[in-house]
């Protein structure tokens, strides 16, 4: 879906007129109309405001051009599990289980691995295999590189 359709869909879903949306993100109604007609795309600061207003990631507003993964546990991210900063701004780097209200939930990779193994292990993927996989993948993620 294109940005123009996403913005229009979210505006309608939230029962906002173009004028009401414009007031909430500090632009003109004409700017909203141009977004929805595909003539322009909101700038970075406006995308941040739209993201917060609609509680979706900027990635979603732009039509999900890239796939996001949690930079702590490696879980694929979508809007339902993206973490938020203390001010409510979505944080597209982490899931809500690894980063909550501005606080990292895991500072020890082994502790995270044990939680993940309990949730991921199955008959098809035994605990040892899952543990080995996580030990190879997690160190490549931004949170653990620091």
Secondary structure, DSSP 8 states (H G I E B T S, - for coil): --HHHHHHHHHHHTT--HHHHHHHTTS-HHHHHHHHHTS----HHHHHHHHHHHT--HHHHTT--S--B-TTT--B--TTTEEE-TTS-EEEEEETTTEETTEES-S-HHHHHHHHHHHH--SSS-HHHHHHHHHHHGGGSHHHH-
